């Protein structure tokens, strides 16, 4: 399994240091649960200083600076693996992360009808997810997951999480 972090300029609204602090905590947790050699980040030009701060992460260029295009570029690179897609702005907790990963189908976390910032795509569905993202470059991640389910008939679980979009927290209801 690989982890794909999505980092784009909209995440910088709350401040770079606050974002990097949360990202550092999330990376420590991911290292413990999944492993250090499995972390990739799709980053825009706004995150040049990440190369020195997090040298263990493999970086992928997100030239369009959007979460959808970042996921597209990352999934193309990570074909042949199960991929956990994580928005760079969410806060992770170990026990809830493990519950999320134990699901059978493509799993999409949602908070009040919006993408919460986490999704798990099985290896068998990665190519279909790439095609769904291609159809939704100008739309949202949730639109891409709905396209995956409706157009390609891929079993996808939309799981309601607790927390808020301002301070997303991975807790299954």
C-alpha positions as CSV (number, residue, x, y, z in Angstrom):
1,X,0.0,0.0,0.0
2,X,1.1,3.5,-0.8
3,X,0.0,6.8,0.7
4,X,-0.6,9.9,-1.5
5,X,-0.7,13.3,0.2
6,X,-2.3,16.1,-1.7
7,X,-0.8,19.5,-1.1
8,X,-2.1,22.5,-3.0
9,X,-2.2,26.3,-2.3
10,X,-5.7,26.4,-0.7
11,X,-4.2,24.6,2.3
12,X,-2.0,27.6,3.1
13,X,-4.9,29.8,4.2
14,X,-4.5,28.8,7.8
15,X,-0.7,29.4,7.7
16,X,2.3,27.4,6.5
17,X,3.7,26.6,10.0
18,X,0.3,25.3,11.3
19,X,-0.1,23.1,8.2
20,X,3.5,21.8,8.4
21,X,3.0,21.0,12.1
22,X,-0.1,18.9,11.3
23,X,1.6,17.3,8.4
24,X,4.6,16.3,10.6
25,X,2.2,14.6,13.1
26,X,0.4,12.8,10.3
27,X,3.7,11.7,8.7
28,X,4.8,10.2,12.0
29,X,1.6,8.3,12.3
30,X,1.7,7.1,8.7
31,X,5.3,6.0,9.2
32,X,4.3,3.8,12.2
33,X,1.2,2.3,10.6
34,X,2.2,1.9,6.9
35,X,5.9,2.5,6.6
36,X,8.4,5.2,5.6
37,X,9.0,4.0,2.1
38,X,5.4,4.3,1.0
39,X,4.7,8.0,1.3
40,X,4.3,10.2,-1.8
41,X,3.1,13.8,-2.0
42,X,1.7,15.6,-4.9
43,X,2.8,19.2,-4.4
44,X,2.4,22.5,-6.2
45,X,5.2,25.1,-6.5
46,X,4.0,26.7,-3.2
47,X,5.7,23.9,-1.2
48,X,9.3,24.1,-2.4
49,X,10.6,24.1,1.2
50,X,9.1,20.7,1.8
51,X,12.0,19.0,0.1
52,X,14.4,19.9,2.9
53,X,11.8,19.6,5.7
54,X,10.5,16.1,4.8
55,X,13.3,14.3,2.9
56,X,11.6,10.8,3.4
57,X,8.7,11.8,1.2
58,X,8.8,11.2,-2.6
59,X,7.4,14.3,-4.4
60,X,5.3,14.4,-7.5
61,X,4.8,17.7,-9.3
62,X,1.2,19.1,-9.3
63,X,1.4,21.7,-12.0
64,X,-2.3,22.7,-11.9
65,X,-2.3,23.2,-8.1
66,X,-5.6,21.4,-7.5
67,X,-6.5,18.4,-5.4
68,X,-8.1,16.6,-8.4
69,X,-5.0,17.0,-10.7
70,X,-2.7,16.1,-7.8
71,X,-4.6,12.9,-7.2
72,X,-4.5,12.2,-10.9
73,X,-0.7,12.6,-11.2
74,X,-0.1,10.6,-8.0
75,X,-2.3,7.7,-9.0
76,X,-0.7,7.5,-12.4
77,X,2.7,7.2,-10.6
78,X,1.3,4.6,-8.1
79,X,-0.5,2.3,-10.4
80,X,-0.2,-1.3,-9.2
81,X,-0.7,-0.5,-5.5
82,X,-3.5,0.1,-3.1
83,X,-3.5,3.9,-2.5
84,X,-4.6,5.8,0.5
85,X,-5.3,9.4,-0.7
86,X,-5.0,12.0,2.1
87,X,-5.6,15.7,1.8
88,X,-2.7,17.5,3.4
89,X,-5.0,19.5,5.7
90,X,-6.7,16.7,7.7
91,X,-5.7,15.4,11.1
92,X,-5.3,11.6,11.4
93,X,-5.7,9.2,14.4
94,X,-4.3,5.7,14.5
95,X,-7.3,3.6,15.6
96,X,-9.6,5.3,13.1
97,X,-7.1,5.1,10.3
98,X,-6.8,1.3,10.8
99,X,-10.7,1.0,10.8
100,X,-10.7,2.9,7.5
101,X,-8.1,0.7,5.9
102,X,-9.9,-2.5,6.8
103,X,-12.7,-1.9,4.4
104,X,-13.2,-4.0,1.2
105,X,-14.3,-1.5,-1.4
106,X,-13.1,1.9,-2.5
107,X,-13.8,4.0,0.6
108,X,-14.5,7.7,0.6
109,X,-14.7,9.7,3.8
110,X,-17.4,12.4,3.8
111,X,-18.5,15.2,6.1
112,X,-21.9,16.7,5.4
113,X,-22.0,15.8,1.7
114,X,-18.4,16.9,1.0
115,X,-15.1,15.0,0.7
116,X,-13.5,14.9,4.1
117,X,-10.0,14.6,2.8
118,X,-9.4,10.8,2.9
119,X,-10.1,8.0,0.5
120,X,-8.8,4.4,0.0
121,X,-8.6,3.1,-3.5
122,X,-7.9,-0.6,-4.1
123,X,-5.3,-1.6,-6.7
124,X,-7.9,-3.2,-9.0
125,X,-9.8,0.2,-9.1
126,X,-6.8,2.6,-9.5
127,X,-7.1,2.7,-13.4
128,X,-10.8,3.5,-13.2
129,X,-10.1,6.2,-10.6
130,X,-7.6,7.8,-12.9
131,X,-10.2,7.9,-15.7
132,X,-12.7,9.4,-13.3
133,X,-10.3,12.1,-12.3
134,X,-9.6,12.9,-16.0
135,X,-13.3,13.6,-16.4
136,X,-13.4,15.9,-13.4
137,X,-10.3,18.1,-13.6
138,X,-12.5,21.2,-13.2
139,X,-14.7,19.7,-10.5
140,X,-14.2,18.3,-7.0
141,X,-12.7,15.1,-5.7
142,X,-16.2,14.0,-4.6
143,X,-17.4,14.4,-8.2
144,X,-14.6,12.1,-9.3
145,X,-15.6,9.4,-6.8
146,X,-19.2,9.7,-7.9
147,X,-18.1,9.3,-11.5
148,X,-16.2,6.2,-10.5
149,X,-19.3,4.7,-8.9
150,X,-21.9,5.8,-11.5
151,X,-19.9,5.5,-14.8
152,X,-17.6,2.5,-14.1
153,X,-19.9,0.7,-11.6
154,X,-17.1,0.4,-9.1
155,X,-18.4,-0.5,-5.6
156,X,-17.6,2.6,-3.5
157,X,-18.5,3.1,0.1
158,X,-19.2,6.8,1.1
159,X,-18.6,6.8,4.8
160,X,-19.8,9.6,7.0
161,X,-17.0,10.9,9.4
162,X,-17.2,13.2,12.4
163,X,-15.4,16.5,12.6
164,X,-15.8,19.6,10.4
165,X,-14.4,20.7,7.1
166,X,-12.5,23.5,8.9
167,X,-10.8,21.0,11.3
168,X,-11.3,17.6,9.7
169,X,-10.8,14.7,12.0
170,X,-10.9,11.1,10.9
171,X,-13.5,9.5,13.2
172,X,-16.0,7.0,11.9
173,X,-19.5,7.5,13.2
